[in-house]
Amino acid sequence: MSPELDEILEKAMRLPADAREALATSLFESLDQTVEEDLDSAWQEEIAKRVKQIQSRQVQPVSWEEVKKKGRSLLHEK
């Protein structure tokens, strides 16, 4: 770590437990937001890919009823 980060960590460790928890939560949530943005982008790409596959008739959509039926069938085979 850099000297600046070492200093911040040292100061943070002197905080009461509830303040450290709040700090950790805030830091974690700031990272989570970046991850969510990356995931949103990945989902948008996946959705676009699947729409193209359906439009080009590369794949055929399956109804929710068919999916449930297949799922129940697979569960009962075990």
C-alpha positions as CSV (number, residue, x, y, z in Angstrom):
1,M,0.0,0.0,0.0
2,S,1.0,3.6,-0.4
3,P,1.9,5.7,2.6
4,E,-1.3,7.6,2.2
5,L,-3.4,4.5,2.3
6,D,-1.4,3.2,5.3
7,E,-2.2,6.4,7.2
8,I,-5.9,6.2,6.3
9,L,-6.1,2.6,7.4
10,E,-4.3,3.4,10.7
11,K,-6.8,6.3,11.4
12,A,-9.8,4.1,10.4
13,M,-8.6,1.3,12.8
14,R,-8.8,3.8,15.7
15,L,-12.5,4.5,15.1
16,P,-15.1,2.8,17.2
17,A,-16.5,-0.4,15.8
18,D,-19.8,1.1,14.6
19,A,-17.9,3.8,12.7
20,R,-15.6,1.3,11.1
21,E,-18.6,-0.8,10.1
22,A,-20.2,2.3,8.5
23,L,-17.0,3.1,6.7
24,A,-16.5,-0.4,5.5
25,T,-20.1,-0.5,4.2
26,S,-19.7,2.8,2.4
27,L,-16.5,1.6,0.7
28,F,-18.1,-1.7,-0.2
29,E,-21.2,-0.1,-1.7
30,S,-19.0,2.2,-3.8
31,L,-17.3,-0.9,-5.3
32,D,-20.7,-2.6,-5.7
33,Q,-22.0,0.2,-7.9
34,T,-19.1,-0.3,-10.3
35,V,-19.8,-4.0,-10.5
36,E,-23.5,-3.3,-11.1
37,E,-22.7,-1.0,-14.0
38,D,-20.4,-3.7,-15.5
39,L,-23.1,-6.3,-15.0
40,D,-25.8,-4.0,-16.6
41,S,-23.6,-3.6,-19.6
42,A,-23.0,-7.4,-19.9
43,W,-26.7,-8.0,-19.6
44,Q,-27.5,-5.5,-22.3
45,E,-25.0,-7.2,-24.6
46,E,-26.5,-10.7,-23.8
47,I,-30.0,-9.4,-24.5
48,A,-29.0,-7.9,-27.8
49,K,-27.3,-11.1,-28.8
50,R,-30.3,-13.2,-28.0
51,V,-32.7,-10.9,-29.8
52,K,-30.5,-11.2,-32.9
53,Q,-30.6,-15.0,-32.6
54,I,-34.3,-15.1,-32.4
55,Q,-34.8,-12.6,-35.2
56,S,-32.5,-14.6,-37.5
57,R,-34.3,-17.8,-36.5
58,Q,-31.0,-19.2,-35.2
59,V,-32.9,-20.2,-32.1
60,Q,-36.6,-20.8,-31.3
61,P,-38.1,-19.3,-28.2
62,V,-39.7,-21.6,-25.7
63,S,-42.8,-20.7,-23.8
64,W,-42.7,-20.4,-20.0
65,E,-45.2,-23.3,-19.8
66,E,-42.8,-25.5,-21.7
67,V,-39.9,-24.5,-19.5
68,K,-41.8,-25.3,-16.3
69,K,-42.9,-28.7,-17.7
70,K,-39.3,-29.6,-18.6
71,G,-38.1,-28.4,-15.2
72,R,-40.6,-30.6,-13.4
73,S,-39.8,-33.5,-15.6
74,L,-36.1,-33.1,-14.8
75,L,-36.7,-32.8,-11.1
76,H,-38.8,-36.0,-11.0
77,E,-36.2,-38.0,-12.9
78,K,-33.8,-37.8,-9.9
